[in-house]
Amino acid sequence: MKLLVIGGVAAGASAAARARRVCESCEIILFDRGEHVSFANCGLPYFVGGVIPEEKDLLLAGPKLFRERLNIEVRTRSDVLAINRDRRTLTVRDLAQGRTYEESYDALILAPGAKPVTPPLPGLDLPGVFRLRTIPDSRKIKAAAADAQHATVIGAGFIGLEMAENLSGLGLKVTVIERAPQILTPFDPELAILVEQRMREHGIDVRVGTAVGAVRREAGGLLVDLSGGDTLRTDLVLLAIGVAPEADLAVAAGLELGPHGGIKVDSSMCTSDPHIWAAGDAVEVHSLLTNNWQLLPLAGPANRQGRVAGENAVGRAGEHHLVEFRGVQGTAIAEVFGLAAAATGASERLLAAQTDIPWDKVYLHPDHHVGYYPGAKSLSLKMLYALDDGRVLGAQVVGEKGVARRIDMIAMAMQLGGSVFDLAEAELAYAPQFGAAKDPINIAGMIAVNNLRGDLPLASWKAVASTDATLLDVRSRSEFDRGSVAGAINIPVDELRGRLSELPDGDVWTICEMGKRAYYATRMLRQSGFEASVLPGGMRTYTALRDSGSL
């Protein structure tokens, strides 16, 4: 059997390697138009910034290793021009020798990846305007940065923010331009604002709600025209507004596409042609949360898809059983200036727009390990869950320490169909330097469980301005005097039992700094005959919502 693979990075390399592991007798050839295969494209920003010092450190496996260890032939600088489905061949252009030839296949895997989105704006083809997808791209940016004083990054997703940090680390002044009203659009605004504030603290000029009209060159540098009439003078521009599937080959071959322009595949990663599979950033994937199809250009899913495609394409050496890719939930993490931001599953915005699931949310701001052990750092955690059965729908975590551990635990719980009841009862490793006897994951689950059981009604911060409820701030007098919600009254929680008569009739919404004291107060009030609810996450959440413009 002869298997051809187009694309040699995450999905393609994984597909070829898995195919070899399950079929020793297969002939496998991998094509890539670039000069490298199996390179760490997620490390490119850190190579530009010098955190990864050597280019060779980005090369995970080269043609020699593929040949000697896996008996896979790798043809770099080979541009596949066409898929000839009628005769099962590829038309290939050898860029080194300048010749064109055909290569036959029994099975074909498409893993061409994605291409940077380039809007139809004047000047994006000028010298000094860059995209970052390959090692040669990173070389060019690194060289340009050496002679620059100011860089402009267009786009505030993960790559844009990582590049902003690394360019800043080289001594450049950096401006980040984002058309959306917030950075990190997979996050809800009150979590994204924490990252934006950290960037501003480190000197990054962040401009959200700002569009780019054109890039122009004049003597001495580039000019970036912005919405509102502003013009930004800069030395280099990095375009990082996202990627689109490399689906041109599939389109030309008549393969079926999904609703978002990616290659349509089934759970076995097979396309509309039974001899062709596809994987990685070029395909559309099934969302486990919404049951919709979506694009998700992330390395983790791409590698797993490649593994599935590779095994199915060679039929597991004649056994003819299929393995399946179950779908995605969008687990991702990035770090900017020491602050990590991670998410999994649905955001509040996605739930409101794409599902009819009844849901609620909790906020908490615990330390990443017990406070008495030196070095405790605060986390900000938001979790969304279904009101009918407590199923975990999504989470976002921002903090300096312990972020990956928490998001990974929630992601695995979601993979297994877990609920907030499972999180509340989860048995997790504990020592003072790692967490707490009640881990933040346990606490998130317990808050949600208390809500579902009616022990902890949750009020909405967005309704504070219009509510008739009494806003009761149960922090200390000194904390209250430093600032509270307009119209709130102050009775410290330690004095509340003796001062219940001071509360007017009607609903009471309790407020503290992070939620714990408000919970104590709510339980006290409800057992004393009051209709009391907690404003979740306390003033820490209120401040983030206010600063992000969400109130």
C-alpha positions as CSV (number, residue, x, y, z in Angstrom):
1,M,0.0,0.0,0.0
2,K,1.2,3.5,-0.9
3,L,0.3,6.4,1.4
4,L,1.1,10.1,0.5
5,V,0.9,12.9,3.0
6,I,0.7,16.5,2.1
7,G,2.0,18.8,4.9
8,G,4.7,18.0,7.3
9,V,4.0,19.9,10.5
10,A,1.7,18.8,13.4
11,A,-1.1,16.8,11.7
12,G,0.9,15.6,8.7
13,A,4.0,14.4,10.7
14,S,1.7,12.7,13.3
15,A,-0.3,11.0,10.5
16,A,2.8,9.7,8.7
17,A,4.4,8.4,11.9
18,R,1.2,6.7,13.1
19,A,0.7,5.1,9.8
20,R,4.2,3.6,9.9
21,R,3.6,2.3,13.5
22,V,0.6,0.3,12.4
23,C,1.7,-0.6,8.9
24,E,5.4,-1.6,8.5
25,S,5.0,-2.7,4.9
26,C,3.4,0.5,3.6
27,E,5.3,2.9,1.4
28,I,4.9,6.4,2.9
29,I,6.0,9.7,1.3
30,L,5.5,13.1,2.9
31,F,5.5,16.3,0.9
32,D,6.0,19.9,2.2
33,R,6.5,23.0,0.1
34,G,8.8,24.5,2.9
35,E,12.3,23.7,3.8
36,H,11.4,22.1,7.2
37,V,9.0,19.5,8.5
38,S,8.0,18.7,12.0
39,F,9.0,22.1,13.4
40,A,7.7,23.7,16.6
41,N,5.6,26.5,15.1
42,C,4.2,27.3,18.6
43,G,7.8,28.2,19.6
44,L,8.3,30.7,16.8
45,P,7.5,33.9,18.9
46,Y,10.0,32.8,21.5
47,F,12.7,32.2,18.8
48,V,12.1,35.8,17.6
49,G,12.4,37.0,21.2
50,G,15.6,35.0,21.9
51,V,14.0,32.9,24.6
52,I,14.7,29.9,22.3
53,P,18.2,30.8,21.3
54,E,18.9,28.5,18.4
55,E,16.9,27.8,15.3
56,K,17.8,24.1,15.5
57,D,15.9,23.9,18.8
58,L,12.7,24.3,16.8
59,L,13.3,21.3,14.6
60,L,11.7,18.3,16.2
61,A,12.4,15.8,13.4
62,G,14.1,16.2,10.0
63,P,14.1,14.1,6.8
64,K,17.0,12.0,8.1
65,L,15.2,10.9,11.2
66,F,12.0,10.2,9.3
67,R,14.0,8.0,6.9
68,E,16.2,6.2,9.3
69,R,13.9,5.6,12.2
70,L,10.5,5.4,10.4
71,N,11.4,4.5,6.9
72,I,9.3,7.5,5.7
73,E,10.5,9.5,2.6
74,V,10.3,13.2,3.2
75,R,10.3,15.5,0.2
76,T,10.7,19.2,1.3
77,R,10.5,22.1,-1.1
78,S,7.8,20.0,-3.0
79,D,4.7,22.0,-3.9
80,V,1.7,19.8,-4.6
81,L,-0.1,21.5,-7.5
82,A,-3.1,19.2,-7.9
83,I,-4.9,16.1,-6.7
84,N,-6.0,14.0,-9.7
85,R,-8.7,11.9,-8.0
86,D,-9.7,10.1,-11.2
87,R,-6.3,8.4,-11.5
88,R,-5.2,8.7,-7.8
89,T,-2.1,10.8,-8.4
90,L,-0.7,14.1,-7.3
91,T,0.9,16.6,-9.5
92,V,4.1,17.8,-7.7
93,R,6.4,20.7,-8.4
94,D,10.0,20.0,-7.2
95,L,11.0,23.6,-6.3
96,A,14.7,22.7,-6.0
97,Q,15.1,21.1,-9.4
98,G,12.3,23.0,-11.2
99,R,10.6,19.8,-12.5
100,T,7.0,18.7,-12.4
101,Y,5.9,15.1,-12.0
102,E,3.1,12.8,-10.9
103,E,3.1,10.5,-7.9
104,S,0.5,7.8,-7.5
105,Y,-1.3,6.9,-4.2
106,D,-3.6,4.3,-2.7
107,A,-4.4,6.6,0.2
108,L,-3.9,10.3,0.6
109,I,-3.8,12.5,3.8
110,L,-4.2,16.2,3.5
111,A,-2.6,18.2,6.2
112,P,-1.7,21.5,4.5
113,G,-2.5,23.6,7.6
114,A,-3.7,27.2,7.6
115,K,-2.7,30.5,6.0
116,P,-2.6,33.9,7.7
117,V,-5.8,35.9,7.1
118,T,-4.9,38.9,5.0
119,P,-7.7,41.5,4.7
120,P,-8.0,43.6,1.5
121,L,-6.2,46.6,2.9
122,P,-3.7,48.8,1.1
123,G,-0.1,48.3,2.0
124,L,0.0,44.8,3.5
125,D,2.4,43.7,0.8
126,L,4.9,46.4,1.6
127,P,8.4,45.6,2.9
128,G,8.4,45.6,6.7
129,V,4.9,43.9,6.9
130,F,5.3,40.4,8.2
131,R,3.3,37.2,8.9
132,L,4.5,34.5,11.2
133,R,3.9,30.8,10.2
134,T,7.3,29.3,9.4
135,I,10.9,29.3,10.5
136,P,11.9,31.5,7.5
137,D,9.2,34.0,8.6
138,S,10.7,34.1,12.1
139,R,14.2,34.8,10.7
140,K,12.9,37.8,8.7
141,I,11.1,39.2,11.7
142,K,14.1,38.7,14.0
143,A,16.4,40.5,11.5
144,A,13.9,43.4,11.1
145,A,13.5,43.8,14.8
146,A,17.3,44.2,15.2
147,D,17.1,47.5,13.4
148,A,13.7,48.7,14.7
149,Q,12.6,50.8,17.6
150,H,8.8,50.4,17.3
151,A,6.7,47.5,16.2
152,T,2.9,47.3,15.5
153,V,1.1,44.0,16.0
154,I,-2.3,43.8,14.3
155,G,-4.4,41.3,16.1
156,A,-4.6,40.4,19.8
157,G,-5.1,36.7,19.8
158,F,-2.5,34.3,21.4
159,I,0.1,34.7,18.7
160,G,-0.3,38.5,18.6
161,L,0.1,38.8,22.3
162,E,3.1,36.4,22.5
163,M,4.8,38.4,19.7
164,A,4.1,41.7,21.5
165,E,5.8,40.4,24.6
166,N,8.8,39.0,22.7
167,L,9.3,42.1,20.6
168,S,9.1,44.2,23.8
169,G,11.7,41.9,25.3
170,L,14.0,42.9,22.5
171,G,13.7,46.5,23.5
172,L,11.1,47.7,21.0
173,K,8.1,49.8,21.9
174,V,5.1,47.9,20.9
175,T,1.5,48.8,19.9
176,V,-1.2,46.2,19.6
177,I,-4.2,46.9,17.5
178,E,-7.4,44.9,17.9
179,R,-10.6,45.5,16.0
180,A,-12.8,43.8,18.5
181,P,-13.7,45.5,21.8
182,Q,-11.4,43.2,23.7
183,I,-8.2,41.2,23.4
184,L,-8.4,37.4,23.4
185,T,-11.8,37.0,22.0
186,P,-12.2,33.3,23.1
187,F,-12.4,34.7,26.6
188,D,-15.2,36.6,28.2
189,P,-14.3,40.3,28.7
190,E,-13.9,40.3,32.5
191,L,-11.1,37.7,32.2
192,A,-9.5,39.2,29.1
193,I,-9.2,42.6,30.8
194,L,-6.8,41.1,33.4
195,V,-4.4,40.2,30.6
196,E,-4.8,43.6,28.9
197,Q,-4.0,45.4,32.2
198,R,-0.9,43.3,32.6
199,M,0.3,44.2,29.1
200,R,-0.2,47.9,29.8
201,E,1.7,47.6,33.0
202,H,4.7,46.4,30.9
203,G,4.5,49.3,28.5
204,I,2.5,47.8,25.7
205,D,0.2,50.3,24.0
206,V,-3.0,48.3,23.6
207,R,-5.8,49.7,21.4
208,V,-9.0,47.7,21.3
209,G,-12.0,48.6,19.2
210,T,-9.6,50.0,16.6
211,A,-9.4,49.1,12.9
212,V,-6.5,49.4,10.5
213,G,-7.4,51.3,7.3
214,A,-4.0,51.0,5.5
215,V,-0.3,50.7,5.8
216,R,1.9,53.2,4.0
217,R,5.6,53.6,3.5
218,E,7.4,56.9,3.7
219,A,11.0,57.8,4.3
220,G,12.1,56.6,7.7
221,G,9.5,53.9,8.2
222,L,5.9,52.8,7.9
223,L,2.6,54.6,8.7
224,V,-0.4,52.7,9.9
225,D,-3.7,54.5,9.4
226,L,-6.2,53.8,12.1
227,S,-9.9,54.2,12.5
228,G,-10.8,57.6,14.0
229,G,-8.2,59.4,11.9
230,D,-5.1,58.5,13.9
231,T,-1.9,57.5,12.2
232,L,0.8,55.4,13.9
233,R,4.4,55.6,12.9
234,T,6.3,52.3,13.2
235,D,9.3,50.4,11.9
236,L,7.7,47.0,11.4
237,V,4.2,45.5,11.2
238,L,3.2,42.0,12.2
239,L,-0.2,40.8,10.9
240,A,-1.7,38.3,13.4
241,I,-5.4,38.6,12.9
242,G,-6.0,34.9,12.6
243,V,-5.7,32.1,10.0
244,A,-7.9,30.4,7.4
245,P,-7.8,26.8,6.2
246,E,-5.4,26.0,3.3
247,A,-8.2,24.4,1.3
248,D,-7.3,25.4,-2.2
249,L,-6.1,21.9,-3.2
250,A,-9.3,20.3,-1.8
251,V,-11.5,22.8,-3.6
252,A,-9.7,22.2,-6.9
253,A,-10.1,18.5,-6.4
254,G,-13.8,18.8,-5.8
255,L,-13.7,17.7,-2.1
256,E,-16.6,18.8,0.0
257,L,-16.1,21.7,2.4
258,G,-17.8,22.6,5.6
259,P,-19.8,25.8,6.4
260,H,-16.7,27.7,7.5
261,G,-14.5,26.9,4.4
262,G,-12.5,24.0,6.0
263,I,-12.3,20.5,4.5
264,K,-15.3,18.4,5.6
265,V,-14.4,15.2,7.4
266,D,-16.2,12.5,9.3
267,S,-15.2,11.2,12.7
268,S,-12.6,8.9,11.1
269,M,-11.1,12.1,9.4
270,C,-12.2,10.8,6.0
271,T,-13.2,13.4,3.4
272,S,-15.9,13.1,0.8
273,D,-13.5,10.9,-1.2
274,P,-13.1,7.5,0.4
275,H,-9.4,7.4,-0.5
276,I,-8.5,10.8,1.0
277,W,-8.3,11.8,4.7
278,A,-7.6,15.2,6.1
279,A,-6.4,16.6,9.5
280,G,-5.2,19.7,11.2
281,D,-5.9,23.3,10.7
282,A,-7.4,22.8,7.3
283,V,-10.4,20.8,8.5
284,E,-13.6,21.6,10.3
285,V,-14.1,19.8,13.6
286,H,-17.2,18.9,15.7
287,S,-17.7,20.9,18.9
288,L,-18.6,18.7,21.8
289,L,-20.3,21.7,23.5
290,T,-22.6,23.0,20.7
291,N,-22.8,20.1,18.3
292,N,-21.8,22.6,15.6
293,W,-18.9,22.4,13.2
294,Q,-16.1,24.9,13.7
295,L,-12.5,25.8,12.8
296,L,-10.0,25.2,15.7
297,P,-6.3,25.8,14.6
298,L,-4.6,24.3,17.7
299,A,-1.6,22.0,17.9
300,G,-3.1,19.5,20.3
301,P,-6.2,18.6,18.2
302,A,-4.2,18.7,15.0
303,N,-1.8,16.1,16.4
304,R,-4.6,13.8,17.6
305,Q,-6.5,14.2,14.3
306,G,-3.3,13.3,12.4
307,R,-2.9,10.1,14.5
308,V,-6.5,9.1,13.7
309,A,-6.1,9.9,10.0
310,G,-2.8,8.0,9.7
311,E,-4.2,4.8,11.3
312,N,-7.4,4.8,9.3
313,A,-5.8,5.6,6.0
314,V,-3.7,2.5,6.1
315,G,-6.5,0.4,7.5
316,R,-4.4,-0.9,10.4
317,A,-2.5,-3.3,8.1
318,G,-5.7,-4.9,6.7
319,E,-7.7,-5.1,10.0
320,H,-10.2,-2.5,8.6
321,H,-11.4,-1.1,11.9
322,L,-11.7,2.6,12.3
323,V,-10.6,4.8,15.1
324,E,-12.5,8.1,15.7
325,F,-11.8,11.6,16.6
326,R,-14.4,12.5,19.2
327,G,-14.4,16.3,18.7
328,V,-13.1,19.4,20.4
329,Q,-13.8,21.7,23.3
330,G,-11.1,24.3,22.6
331,T,-8.7,23.9,25.5
332,A,-5.9,26.5,25.1
333,I,-3.4,28.5,27.2
334,A,-1.0,31.4,26.7
335,E,1.3,33.4,29.0
336,V,2.0,37.1,28.7
337,F,4.5,38.9,31.0
338,G,4.2,36.1,33.6
339,L,0.4,36.0,33.5
340,A,-1.2,32.8,32.1
341,A,-4.7,32.8,30.6
342,A,-6.4,29.5,29.8
343,A,-9.8,28.4,28.6
344,T,-11.7,25.3,27.8
345,G,-15.2,24.7,26.5
346,A,-17.8,27.4,26.0
347,S,-17.5,31.0,26.9
348,E,-20.5,33.0,28.1
349,R,-20.7,34.7,24.7
350,L,-20.8,31.3,22.9
351,L,-23.4,29.9,25.2
352,A,-25.7,32.9,24.7
353,A,-25.3,32.8,20.9
354,Q,-25.2,29.1,20.0
355,T,-27.1,27.0,22.5
356,D,-30.4,26.9,24.3
357,I,-28.8,25.2,27.4
358,P,-30.0,26.8,30.7
359,W,-26.8,27.7,32.4
360,D,-25.2,29.8,35.2
361,K,-21.7,30.8,36.2
362,V,-19.5,31.1,39.2
363,Y,-16.5,33.3,39.9
364,L,-13.8,32.8,42.5
365,H,-10.4,34.2,43.2
366,P,-8.5,31.7,45.4
367,D,-4.7,31.4,45.9
368,H,-3.1,28.8,43.7
369,H,-1.8,27.1,46.9
370,V,-2.4,27.7,50.6
371,G,-1.8,31.3,51.7
372,Y,0.5,30.3,54.6
373,Y,3.0,28.7,52.3
374,P,5.3,31.4,50.7
375,G,4.7,32.4,47.2
376,A,0.9,32.0,46.9
377,K,-0.5,33.7,43.8
378,S,-4.2,34.6,43.2
379,L,-6.2,32.9,40.5
380,S,-9.3,34.4,38.8
381,L,-11.5,31.5,37.7
382,K,-14.9,31.6,35.9
383,M,-16.8,28.4,35.4
384,L,-20.1,27.8,33.4
385,Y,-22.4,24.9,34.1
386,A,-25.8,23.6,33.1
387,L,-28.7,24.3,35.4
388,D,-30.5,21.0,34.6
389,D,-27.8,18.5,35.6
390,G,-24.7,20.5,36.7
391,R,-22.7,19.5,33.6
392,V,-19.6,21.6,33.3
393,L,-19.8,23.7,30.1
394,G,-16.6,25.7,30.2
395,A,-14.1,27.6,32.3
396,Q,-11.5,30.3,32.1
397,V,-8.6,30.9,34.4
398,V,-6.1,33.7,34.7
399,G,-3.2,33.9,37.1
400,E,0.5,33.7,37.6
401,K,0.8,30.2,39.0
402,G,-1.3,27.0,38.8
403,V,-3.4,28.0,35.8
404,A,-2.6,25.0,33.5
405,R,-3.2,22.5,36.3
406,R,-6.7,23.8,36.9
407,I,-7.8,24.2,33.3
408,D,-6.6,20.7,32.5
409,M,-8.5,19.2,35.4
410,I,-11.7,20.9,34.2
411,A,-11.0,19.9,30.6
412,M,-10.7,16.3,31.5
413,A,-13.8,16.4,33.6
414,M,-15.6,17.8,30.6
415,Q,-14.2,15.0,28.4
416,L,-15.8,12.5,30.7
417,G,-19.1,14.3,30.9
418,G,-18.4,15.5,34.4
419,S,-20.5,17.8,36.5
420,V,-20.0,20.3,39.2
421,F,-20.8,17.6,41.7
422,D,-17.8,15.7,40.4
423,L,-15.6,18.7,40.8
424,A,-16.8,19.2,44.4
425,E,-15.9,15.6,45.2
426,A,-12.7,15.3,43.2
427,E,-9.8,13.8,45.1
428,L,-6.7,15.8,44.1
429,A,-3.1,15.8,45.2
430,Y,-2.4,18.1,48.1
431,A,0.6,19.5,49.7
432,P,1.0,23.2,50.8
433,Q,3.3,24.1,47.9
434,F,0.9,22.7,45.3
435,G,-2.7,23.5,46.3
436,A,-5.0,23.4,49.3
437,A,-7.1,20.7,51.0
438,K,-10.0,22.3,49.2
439,D,-8.4,22.9,45.8
440,P,-9.8,25.8,43.7
441,I,-11.4,23.1,41.5
442,N,-13.2,21.7,44.5
443,I,-14.3,25.2,45.6
444,A,-15.7,26.0,42.1
445,G,-17.7,22.8,42.2
446,M,-18.9,23.5,45.7
447,I,-20.1,27.0,44.9
448,A,-22.0,25.7,41.9
449,V,-23.4,22.7,43.9
450,N,-24.7,25.1,46.6
451,N,-26.4,27.1,43.9
452,L,-28.1,24.1,42.3
453,R,-29.3,22.9,45.7
454,G,-30.7,26.3,46.6
455,D,-28.3,27.0,49.4
456,L,-26.5,29.8,47.5
457,P,-28.7,31.8,45.1
458,L,-26.5,33.9,42.8
459,A,-27.4,37.4,41.8
460,S,-26.2,39.1,38.7
461,W,-23.7,42.0,38.7
462,K,-25.3,43.2,35.5
463,A,-28.6,43.8,37.3
464,V,-27.0,45.8,40.2
465,A,-27.8,49.2,38.6
466,S,-31.5,48.4,38.3
467,T,-32.3,46.2,41.3
468,D,-34.5,47.1,44.2
469,A,-32.6,44.7,46.4
470,T,-30.5,46.0,49.4
471,L,-26.9,45.8,48.5
472,L,-25.1,44.7,51.6
473,D,-21.3,45.0,51.7
474,V,-20.0,42.7,54.5
475,R,-16.4,43.7,54.3
476,S,-14.6,45.6,57.1
477,R,-15.3,49.3,57.4
478,S,-11.8,50.2,56.1
479,E,-12.3,48.0,53.0
480,F,-15.7,49.6,52.4
481,D,-14.3,53.1,52.7
482,R,-11.8,52.3,49.9
483,G,-14.6,51.9,47.5
484,S,-17.8,49.8,47.0
485,V,-20.8,49.6,44.8
486,A,-23.0,52.7,44.6
487,G,-25.9,52.5,47.0
488,A,-24.4,49.7,49.1
489,I,-24.7,49.7,52.9
490,N,-21.9,48.3,55.1
491,I,-22.3,45.8,57.9
492,P,-19.2,43.7,58.5
493,V,-20.0,40.0,58.5
494,D,-18.6,39.6,62.0
495,E,-21.2,42.1,63.2
496,L,-24.1,40.9,61.1
497,R,-25.9,38.6,63.6
498,G,-26.3,41.5,66.0
499,R,-27.4,44.0,63.4
500,L,-30.0,42.1,61.4
501,S,-32.7,44.6,62.5
502,E,-30.9,47.4,60.5
503,L,-31.7,45.6,57.2
504,P,-34.9,46.8,55.4
505,D,-37.5,44.4,54.1
506,G,-37.0,42.8,50.7
507,D,-34.2,41.0,48.9
508,V,-30.6,41.3,50.1
509,W,-27.6,40.9,47.7
510,T,-24.4,40.4,49.6
511,I,-21.0,41.7,48.5
512,C,-17.4,41.1,49.8
513,E,-14.0,41.2,48.3
514,M,-13.9,37.7,46.6
515,G,-17.1,35.9,47.6
516,K,-16.3,33.9,50.8
517,R,-17.6,36.3,53.4
518,A,-20.7,37.1,51.3
519,Y,-21.4,33.4,51.2
520,Y,-21.2,33.2,55.0
521,A,-23.5,36.3,55.3
522,T,-26.0,34.8,52.8
523,R,-26.3,31.5,54.7
524,M,-26.8,33.5,57.9
525,L,-29.4,35.7,56.4
526,R,-31.4,33.0,54.7
527,Q,-31.6,31.0,57.9
528,S,-32.8,34.2,59.6
529,G,-35.8,34.6,57.2
530,F,-34.2,36.9,54.6
531,E,-34.3,36.4,50.8
532,A,-30.5,36.7,50.3
533,S,-28.3,36.1,47.3
534,V,-24.6,36.4,46.6
535,L,-23.0,38.7,44.0
536,P,-20.4,36.1,42.8
537,G,-16.7,36.8,43.0
538,G,-17.1,39.9,45.1
539,M,-15.5,43.3,44.3
540,R,-12.7,41.5,42.4
541,T,-15.2,40.4,39.8
542,Y,-17.2,43.6,39.9
543,T,-14.0,45.6,39.2
544,A,-13.1,43.3,36.2
545,L,-16.6,43.6,34.8
546,R,-16.5,47.4,35.2
547,D,-13.1,47.8,33.7
548,S,-14.0,45.6,30.7
549,G,-17.1,47.7,30.0
550,S,-19.4,44.7,30.7
551,L,-21.6,46.6,33.2
